[in-house]
């Protein structure tokens, strides 16, 4: 997934959070489900990038 696609998902998630704040009860659950789907997609790609970038810390005395 390209960086622009990831940014689009992040923007959509942000808009959905704003919509969730003003939604009534029946719509809130549908919005939360979509936010969960977006979080899963973002997690797949950001975890891979974080694994590549992260190195174990070494502490010396």
N, C-alpha and C positions, 0 to 999 in steps of 0.2 A: 504494500500500500504506500502510495506516495505521501510526501509531507503535506501537500495541499489537501489530500483526502482526509488525512488525520486532523488537520485544522478545521475542515468542514464538519467533521464529527464533533469536535470540541465546541464549535459554534452552535451546532444543533442541540447539543447537550445543555449548553448555557441557556438557549431559548426555551428549551423544555422545562428547565428549572424555574425560569420566570413564569412560564405558563402554569406550572404546578402550583405556584403560590396563590394564583387567583382562580384556579379551577374549583368546581364543585366536587363533591365526594365521589361521584361515579366516574368522573374523568381523571381524577388523580391517580387511580390505580393503573389506567392505561398509559398515562404519562410515565409513571414509575417503571412500568415494564419496558417501555422504549428506552428510558435512561439506563436501565440494567443491561439491555442489549448493546447499547453504545459503550458502556463501561467494559463489557466483555470484549468487544472488538478492540477498543483502545488498549486493554490489558494485554491482548495477544501481541500487539506490535510494540508497545512501550516496554514490556518485560524483556523482549528480545534485544532491544536497543540498550536497555539498562544492563543486561547481562554482559554485553560486549564492552560497555564503557566501565563497568564497575570492576575494580580489582580488590582483592582482600587487603585490608590494612595491615601494615606491619608496624609493631611498636618496638622500639629499642630503648634500652636503659642506658 
